[in-house]
Amino acid sequence: MGPVAGRYGSASMEHEDLLKAIRESETRHAGLNDVSELRSEQLDALLEEAEKIGDPLERQRAKGSLLI
């Protein structure tokens, strides 16, 4: 079984099934990137809010709140 067949399905998969599995995998990866970008935007917003307050402890709390 080659690396592509091993990653996306069995060696006996039809060509169309293999292409479909690859597309679905790419869609899942794109979704993960969207989540990552959203978390980054949320973190940026929290840090900006904390900077407005000017409290060093608040900035540290904001930095750690989305990293868990």
N, C-alpha and C positions, 0 to 999 in steps of 0.2 A: 504494500500500500504506500503510495507516494505521499509527500507532505501535504499536498492540497487535499487529496482524498481523505487523509487522516484527520485533517482539521475540520473539514466541512461535511464529512460523511464517509460512507463505506466506498470501497473501490468499485462496487457493483452499481453505484448510482448512475442513472441516466444523465446525459450531458445537461439537459434542461433542469433536472433536479439539482445538479451541482451548481449551475448558475443561479438558481433561485436561492440556494443556501448561502452563496457568497453575497448576494444582494441583501438578504436578511441580516447577515453578519455585519455588513457595512452600515445598515440602518441602525443596528444596536449600538455600534461604535459612535455613530453620529449623535445618537441620543445621549450617550455618556458625555460627549464633548459639550452638549447643550447644558447638561447638569453642572459640569465643571465651570462653564462660563457663568451660569446663574449664581453658583456659590461664590465665585470671584466677585461678581457685581454686588452681592449681598455683603461680603466682607468689606469691599470698598465703601459701601454706603455706611456701614457701622463705624468704620474708621473715621470717615468724614464727620459723622455725627459726634463721635468722641472728641475729635480735634476741636470742634466748635465748643464743646463743653470745657475743654482744656484740662481735664482731670487725667493725670498719668495712669491712675489705677483703672479708670474707665476705658482708656485706650487698650490697656493690657487685657482687660476682660473681653473687649470686643474682638481683639485679635484671636483669642482662644476659643470663642464661642462657636465658631463654625469649623474648627479644626478637629473636632472630636468625631 
